């Protein structure tokens, strides 16, 4: 289940930007966890 930060190819410390395609919660609801 979310949040899954234990994936080796996903290093949240390396994020420089987040692109949200539109404002539906299934696309933007996870942003506060980042």
C-alpha angles and dihedrals in degrees: 000000000000137000097048107174094150094085111115094219092052113069108171090196089065095056114118099170143004121216116206113196094202140339101269111125092237087065102034106024094090095054095092089060090058 
